[in-house]
Amino acid sequence: MNEWILETERLTKKLGGKAVVSDLNLQVGKGDIYGFLGPNGAGKTTTIRMLLGLAKPTYGSIRVFGKDLRRERLAVLRKVGSLVEYPSYYGHLNAVENLEAVRRLLGAPKSRIDEVLATVRLTKDAKRPVKGYSLGMKQRLGIATALLGQPELLILDEPTNGLDPAGILEIRELIVSLPKQHGVTILVSSHLLSEIDQMATRVGIIAKGRLIFQDSIDTLRKQASSRIWLGVSDPEQAWKLLLANGYQADWDRTQLTVDRTSDETVAAMVAVLVRNNFSVYRVEEDKASLESIFLSLTGGEGSL
């Protein structure tokens, strides 16, 4: 049985009589990097605000660490760190001074400032005014702030939004390292499908306020059949030869495609082609990306 750090049941939020989040049943396990995935406007930020006690659900329940958030809000949130949208900071102060202001509110030991700065790799820049930081550095400072209270659960809302490729890589590497090095469970929301693909262990897909998929990344990928691409001389005649030998294939004037099959069958097809004097230039598996699976599940909503 899984140990759910975060669990919701029929979580719903209505605004103006319209449900922006509807009957959401999230399950985040201990040590997960849970990718909360969906197009802009799908209800991700509204859900996160409810998880953090910043918005009141219309109905439904939220349990964190086995406790009802509504009844034990302060006890729960003491062990939760968060970064929602863009981090808040005092631009004229340096990183240490910004963290000190939050540390006093949390009652965390002073040693935590150096620890979190090292975790997010900002030690070298700790005494620079934050207004001179790049956007990626500001995001890392926001994550450092979220880590000050040594949370068991970290909730990050679109942490790579607006970053350049180098900044995205920095944040991704940081997120992946946290469960291993600090034992923290992470829920990270994003509309960047490739990012979730590269860092999440478990994924929930939300569309129009409803959860349409929830399981491991591997289970999600298995929903789509991959195909084998064959680069051959004279694709039309090669295709006819394969059909005559009982193999199912398609051709598009430049190459053959075969639905994913066993390695032995692919090898047999190549052998038939070579024996009949066809040149085989390339055999390549086209694995369905997380994006293509996402688009098929949502009917194309949020295509990037």
N, C-alpha and C positions, 0 to 999 in steps of 0.2 A: 504493500500500500504506500502511495506517495505521501510525503509530508508537505502539505500545501502551506507555504508561507503566506500566500495571498489567495483568497477565494471570494468570489462574488456569486450571489444567487439572484437571478431575475433583476439585476440592477437596471433601473430605468430612470431617465431624466426627461421630463417634458418641459418645453418652453412654449408659452402661448398655446397650450393645448396640443402641440406637436411633439412627438417623441424624437429627441435627437440621439438618445441612447435607449435601446429597447431590449429587455430581457437578457442582459449580458451575464454569462456564466464563465468568468475567468478562473483559471487554476494555474498558479505559479508555484513551482516546486522549489525546495531549498537548493541553492547553488545554481539555479537556472540563470541564463541570460535570455529573458523572455522578450522576443521581438513582437511588439504590438503594432501591427502593420495595417495601413489603410490609406486611401487617398485623402487629400485635404478636404475637410468638411465631413469626414466619415463619423466623427464623434470621439476621436482619440483624446483630445485635450479635455473635453467635457468629462470623459471617464476618469482621466487622471486627476482632475480637480475634485471629483467625488472621492477617489481613493485617498486623497490627502486631506479630506475634511474641509475643502475650500468651497464646495458646492454640496447642497443637500439633495440626496436622491428623492425622486417622486415616490418611488417605492423600491423594494429589494434590499438585500443585505450585503455588507462587506465585512469579511473576517480577515484579520491580519495577525499572524502569530497565534492563530486559534482564538483570538478575542474579537468581540463585536465592536467595530469601530465607533458606532453610535454611542455605545454604553461606556467604552473605555478609551475614549479618544486620546487623551493626554498620554496615558501609559503606552498606547500603540505608537503614536507619532514621535515619541522620544527615541524610538529605535528605527525611524524612517528618515532617510535623507532624500532630498529632491532638487531637481533643476527643471523648472517649468518655463518654457520659452527662453527668453534671454536672461542671463544672470544680472543681479543687481550688485552694484559696487560704487565706491566713491573714487572717481577718476583721479583726484588730486592726491589720494593716499596710495601707498605701495601695497603689495600683496600681503605682507605681514600685518600691516595696520588694518587692512580690510578684514582679514581673518580674525584679528584680535577683537574687533567690534562684535563679531558673531560669537566668538569663543566665550566672551563674558556673558552673553545672553544664555548660552547653553550650559555654562558652568563646566566646560571641558578643561582638562589640564593644559597648561601652556605648551607642554612638549608636543601636543597634537599639531600645532602650527607647522613646525619643522617636518613632522611626519607626513602630513597631507601635501605639503609643498614638494617633498621628495617623491611621493606617490604620483603626482601629476607632472613631475619633471619641470618644476618652476623654481627650484632652489637658486639657480644662477640669477634669475630675474626678480627675486623676492623683494629687493629694495628699490626697484624702479616704479615710478608712478604708473598706475594701471591704465591711465588714459593713453599711454604710449604702447600698450600691448596690441598685438594683432588680435583679430576676432577669435582665432583658435586658442590663443593664450587666455583670452577672457573666458572662453568656454571651459578651459581646464581649471581656471581659478574658480569658476562656478561649481565645478565638480568637487574641487578641494573643499569649498565651503560646505557642500552637501555631506562630505565625509567627516567633517570636524567632530561630530557627535558619535563617531564609530557606529554608524547604522548597520543593522542587519539586512535591511532592504533599501535599495537605492532606486528611485524612480526618476527617469530622465525623459523629458518631452522634447523630441526633435533636436538632440544635442549636436548634430552635424549640420543643421540647417544654415545655409548661407556661407559655409566654409569652402575654401578652395581645396583642391585634391590633397595637398600636403596636410592641411588642417583636419580634413576628414580622416586621413590615415592615422594621425596622432590620436584623435578621439577614439577611433575604432580600436587601436592597439591598447589604449588605456582601459576601455570597457572590458575587453577580452581578458586583460590581466587581473582585474579586480576580484572575481570569484576565486581564482587560483591562489592569489597572494594574500587576500584579506578575508576570504570566506563570506563575502557579501553576495546576496541575491539581487539581480538587477532586472527591472522592467524598463525597456527602452522603446519609445514610440518613434516611428519614422514612416515617411512616404517614399523613402529611398530604398527600393526593393533590393538592390545590389548590396547595400550596407547591411541590412538584416541578414541576408544570405551569408555574409562573411563573418558575422559575430554571434548570431543567436543559436541557442541549443534547442529552443522551443519557440513556437510562433503562434500568434493568434491574429487572424485577419478579420477586420471589421469593415463593413460596407453599409452605408446608409443607416448607421447606428446599430446594426446587428452583427453578431459574431458568426461568421460563415465558415470558419475553420479554426481548429485548435489542436495542435499535436506537435511532434518533433519536426524539425526541418527535413529529416530524412523521409519521414512518412509523407510529408507534403510533396517531396520530389517524386516519390513512387507513384503518385497519382497521374503523372504524365508519362506517356510512353516515349522513349527516345528513339531516334532513327539512325541508321547507318548510311553514310554517304559513300558511294563508290565512284571514283574518277577513273573512267575507262575510255579506250579508243572506241569510236563508233557506238555510242550509248544505245541507239535504237536497236541495232542488231544484237548487242550484248543483252539487252532487255528481253528480246525475243528468245534468245538462247536459254536464258534463265527460266523463263516461263515454260519452254519446251521440256526443261529438266525438272519441272515441278516446284520451282522456287517462286515465291511471290515477290514482286518488285515493281517499282514505278520508274519512269524516266521523264526528264524535263528538257530534253534536247542537249543538255550538257553533261548530265551525270545521272547515275542510278540512285534510288533511295529504297531502303529496305526497313520495314518495321523491326524494332529491336528483337534480336533472336540470340541463340546461343553462339558462343565463339566458334564451336565446331561447325555450325551451319554456315557462318560467314566464311570460314576457311574453305569449306567445301564449294561454296559459290565462287570464290576466287580461283580455286583449282580448276573448276569447269571452264571459267573464262580463259585462264592461261593455256589450258590444253587445246583450246580452240583458237589460239593465236590472237587473243585480245590482250592489249597492254593494260595493266591495272596500275594507275598512277598513284592512287591514294585510297585508303580505307579509313574513314573517320566517323567517330560516334558523335552525333549531335544531341547532347543532353539538354533536356528542357530546362530553361533557367527558371529561377523563382519568379521572375517577372512574368514569363509567359504563363505559368501556372496561376499566378495571381490574377492576371487579366482574364483567363478563362473562367476562374471562379466568380469574378465580379462582373463578367460580361463586358469587359473592356473599360469599366469605370476607372478613372484615375490613370490612364495610360500616360507614361512619361516619355 
